[in-house]
């Protein structure tokens, strides 16, 4: 049984005199401990699909299931990390990382200890009483990752979480997320425009068409690349070949 099933998802947005089909009959499944990328141009429905998976948006047609349980509203079984960290500037780092625990009414001493331990594991020691403005952009994104993991979700949704960072910080955070997901045996979906990023961190890549958003291709990342961390994967000869293949497929889509 798959962890996540997306079944016949269609999303139509209506205005007073028109409508737009953003997603059309999207079907896919994601397994336990699998990292999948949604790759495609702006406006192809990638983020809309994440909103549907998270339960924040009800699809026009279709359903989303985690282990055969239908997702109809936000749940702590799904963690959602956005491009912006959205840390509350008036709350300390410790107060920020437990927000999910508060919202889901699971803020216990044990879960707080778990969240604080996560901070140490991502290399952020002795910042618990700092405020977000005292941290760098990369450190803030690590705090956002801890906040997402603190509720112990079964699957993480990552909506371009590295795109606003400089290249070196971006690679470091890719490495951190890559190893953290493996360590905690989590599944994840990454929305990105970056072909390199998708190849470096993911097991499978879905390329989306635009107008309406549909799945055009499913790409399986070779085992040789999957076994390498994101930095080393970029140095492998198969990396350039796969990049070239995906680039050409996306060029065909326009």
C-alpha positions as CSV (number, residue, x, y, z in Angstrom):
1,X,0.0,0.0,0.0
2,X,1.3,3.4,-0.9
3,X,1.7,6.2,1.7
4,X,0.1,8.9,-0.4
5,X,-2.4,8.5,-3.2
6,X,-3.5,11.4,-5.4
7,X,-6.6,10.2,-7.2
8,X,-8.1,12.0,-10.3
9,X,-7.4,15.5,-9.0
10,X,-8.9,18.3,-11.0
11,X,-8.9,21.9,-9.9
12,X,-11.0,24.6,-11.5
13,X,-11.0,28.2,-10.3
14,X,-14.1,30.2,-11.2
15,X,-14.6,34.0,-11.5
16,X,-17.8,35.9,-12.2
17,X,-17.6,35.5,-15.9
18,X,-14.9,32.9,-16.6
19,X,-13.1,29.8,-15.3
20,X,-9.6,28.3,-15.4
21,X,-8.7,24.6,-15.2
22,X,-5.4,24.6,-13.2
23,X,-5.1,20.9,-12.7
24,X,-6.6,18.2,-14.9
25,X,-7.0,14.5,-13.8
26,X,-3.7,14.2,-11.9
27,X,-3.0,10.7,-10.6
28,X,0.1,9.6,-8.7
29,X,1.3,7.6,-5.7
30,X,4.2,8.1,-3.3
31,X,5.7,5.3,-1.2
32,X,7.2,5.3,2.3
33,X,10.6,6.8,2.6
34,X,10.4,8.3,-0.9
35,X,11.4,11.8,-2.0
36,X,9.6,13.1,-5.1
37,X,9.9,16.3,-7.0
38,X,7.2,18.3,-8.9
39,X,9.0,20.1,-11.7
40,X,7.5,22.5,-14.2
41,X,7.0,26.1,-15.3
42,X,5.2,28.8,-13.2
43,X,1.5,28.4,-13.4
44,X,1.4,24.6,-14.0
45,X,-0.4,23.9,-10.7
46,X,2.4,22.5,-8.6
47,X,1.7,24.7,-5.5
48,X,-2.0,24.3,-6.0
49,X,-1.5,20.5,-5.8
50,X,0.5,20.9,-2.6
51,X,-2.4,22.9,-1.1
52,X,-4.8,20.2,-2.0
53,X,-2.6,17.4,-0.6
54,X,-2.2,19.4,2.6
55,X,-6.0,19.8,3.0
56,X,-5.9,23.5,2.7
57,X,-7.7,23.5,-0.6
58,X,-10.6,21.2,-1.5
59,X,-10.3,19.9,-5.1
60,X,-13.0,20.4,-7.6
61,X,-12.8,16.7,-8.5
62,X,-10.8,13.9,-6.9
63,X,-9.4,12.8,-3.6
64,X,-6.2,12.6,-1.6
65,X,-5.5,9.6,0.7
66,X,-2.8,8.8,3.3
67,X,-2.8,5.1,3.8
68,X,-6.4,4.9,2.5
69,X,-7.6,7.6,4.8
70,X,-9.0,10.6,2.9
71,X,-7.5,14.0,3.6
72,X,-10.2,16.7,3.7
73,X,-8.6,19.2,6.1
74,X,-5.1,20.0,7.5
75,X,-3.6,17.3,9.7
76,X,-0.4,16.8,11.6
77,X,0.2,13.8,9.4
78,X,1.4,16.2,6.8
79,X,4.0,18.9,7.3
80,X,4.2,21.9,5.0
81,X,7.4,24.0,4.6
82,X,7.1,27.1,2.4
83,X,9.6,29.3,0.5
84,X,9.4,31.9,3.2
85,X,10.1,30.8,6.7
86,X,7.1,32.8,8.2
87,X,8.7,32.8,11.7
88,X,6.9,35.1,14.1
89,X,9.4,37.9,14.9
90,X,7.9,38.5,18.4
91,X,8.4,34.8,19.4
92,X,11.7,33.2,20.4
93,X,13.0,30.3,18.3
94,X,11.8,27.9,20.9
95,X,8.3,29.5,20.8
96,X,8.4,29.4,17.0
97,X,9.2,25.7,16.7
98,X,6.4,24.6,18.9
99,X,3.6,26.5,17.0
100,X,2.6,23.3,15.2
101,X,2.3,21.5,18.6
102,X,0.1,24.2,19.9
103,X,-2.2,24.3,16.8
104,X,-2.6,20.5,16.9
105,X,-3.0,20.5,20.7
106,X,-0.1,18.1,21.2
107,X,2.2,20.5,23.1
108,X,3.5,18.2,25.8
109,X,6.9,18.2,27.7
110,X,7.9,15.2,25.7
111,X,7.1,16.8,22.3
112,X,8.8,20.1,23.3
113,X,12.0,18.1,24.2
114,X,11.7,16.3,20.8
115,X,11.5,19.7,19.0
116,X,14.5,21.1,20.9
117,X,16.5,18.0,20.2
118,X,15.8,18.5,16.5
119,X,17.3,22.0,16.7
120,X,20.5,20.5,17.9
121,X,20.5,17.9,15.2
122,X,20.3,20.6,12.5
123,X,23.2,22.4,14.0
124,X,21.3,25.1,15.9
125,X,22.4,24.9,19.5
126,X,21.9,27.7,22.1
127,X,19.5,29.7,19.9
128,X,16.3,28.7,21.7
129,X,15.9,32.2,23.3
130,X,17.0,34.2,20.3
131,X,14.6,35.9,18.0
132,X,14.3,35.3,14.2
133,X,15.9,38.6,13.3
134,X,19.1,37.5,15.0
135,X,19.5,34.6,12.6
136,X,20.7,34.3,9.0
137,X,18.4,33.3,6.2
138,X,19.8,29.7,6.2
139,X,19.5,29.4,9.9
140,X,15.9,30.6,9.7
141,X,15.1,28.0,7.1
142,X,16.6,25.3,9.4
143,X,14.2,26.6,12.2
144,X,11.3,26.3,9.7
145,X,12.4,22.7,8.9
146,X,12.4,21.9,12.7
147,X,9.0,23.5,13.1
148,X,7.7,21.3,10.2
149,X,9.2,18.1,11.7
150,X,8.2,18.8,15.3
151,X,4.7,17.4,14.8
152,X,6.3,14.2,13.4
153,X,4.4,14.2,10.1
154,X,4.4,11.2,7.9
155,X,5.1,13.2,4.8
156,X,6.6,16.7,4.2
157,X,5.6,19.1,1.5
158,X,8.4,21.5,0.5
159,X,7.4,24.4,-1.7
160,X,10.7,25.9,-3.1
161,X,12.2,26.2,0.4
162,X,15.7,27.0,-0.9
163,X,15.0,29.3,-3.8
164,X,15.6,32.6,-1.9
165,X,19.0,31.5,-0.6
166,X,22.5,32.0,-2.0
167,X,23.9,29.0,-3.8
168,X,26.3,27.7,-1.1
169,X,23.6,28.0,1.6
170,X,21.1,26.3,-0.7
171,X,23.4,23.3,-1.2
172,X,24.0,23.0,2.5
173,X,20.3,23.0,3.2
174,X,19.7,20.5,0.5
175,X,22.2,18.2,2.2
176,X,20.5,18.8,5.6
177,X,17.1,18.0,4.3
178,X,18.4,15.0,2.4
179,X,20.0,13.5,5.4
180,X,17.3,14.4,7.8
181,X,14.6,12.7,5.8
182,X,16.7,9.6,5.5
183,X,17.5,9.7,9.3
184,X,13.8,10.0,10.2
185,X,12.6,7.8,7.4
186,X,10.2,10.4,6.0
187,X,8.6,10.8,2.6
188,X,8.6,14.2,1.0
189,X,7.4,16.2,-2.1
190,X,9.5,19.0,-3.3
191,X,8.1,21.7,-5.6
192,X,10.9,23.3,-7.6
193,X,11.8,25.0,-10.9
194,X,15.4,23.9,-10.5
195,X,16.3,20.8,-12.5
196,X,19.6,20.3,-10.6
197,X,17.9,20.4,-7.3
198,X,15.3,17.9,-8.3
199,X,17.9,15.4,-9.5
200,X,20.2,15.9,-6.6
201,X,17.8,15.2,-3.8
202,X,14.9,13.1,-5.2
203,X,14.1,9.6,-6.1
204,X,11.5,10.4,-8.8
205,X,10.6,13.5,-10.7
206,X,7.2,14.4,-12.1
207,X,7.3,17.0,-15.0
208,X,4.1,19.0,-15.3
209,X,2.5,20.5,-18.4
210,X,0.8,23.9,-18.2
211,X,-2.7,25.1,-19.1
212,X,-4.0,22.9,-17.7
213,X,-1.6,21.3,-15.3
214,X,-1.1,17.6,-16.1
215,X,1.7,15.1,-15.6
216,X,3.7,15.0,-18.8
217,X,6.6,12.7,-17.7
218,X,7.7,10.6,-14.8
219,X,11.5,10.3,-14.4
220,X,13.2,7.7,-12.2
221,X,16.5,9.0,-10.8
222,X,19.2,6.3,-11.3
223,X,20.3,4.3,-8.2
224,X,23.9,5.5,-8.6
225,X,22.7,9.1,-8.0
226,X,20.2,8.2,-5.3
227,X,22.9,6.8,-3.1
228,X,25.0,10.1,-3.2
229,X,24.4,13.2,-1.2
230,X,23.3,16.3,-3.2
231,X,26.8,17.8,-3.6
232,X,28.4,14.6,-4.7
233,X,25.5,13.7,-7.0
234,X,26.2,16.8,-9.0
235,X,29.7,15.6,-9.8
236,X,28.6,12.2,-11.1
237,X,28.7,11.6,-14.9
238,X,25.0,10.4,-14.9
239,X,23.9,13.7,-13.4
240,X,24.7,15.8,-16.5
241,X,23.1,13.2,-18.8
242,X,19.9,13.2,-16.8
243,X,19.9,17.0,-16.6
244,X,20.2,17.2,-20.4
245,X,17.4,14.7,-20.8
246,X,15.0,16.5,-18.5
247,X,15.9,19.9,-20.1
248,X,15.0,18.6,-23.5
249,X,11.7,17.1,-22.3
250,X,10.8,20.5,-20.7
251,X,11.8,22.3,-23.9
252,X,9.4,20.2,-25.9
253,X,6.6,21.2,-23.5
254,X,7.3,24.9,-24.2
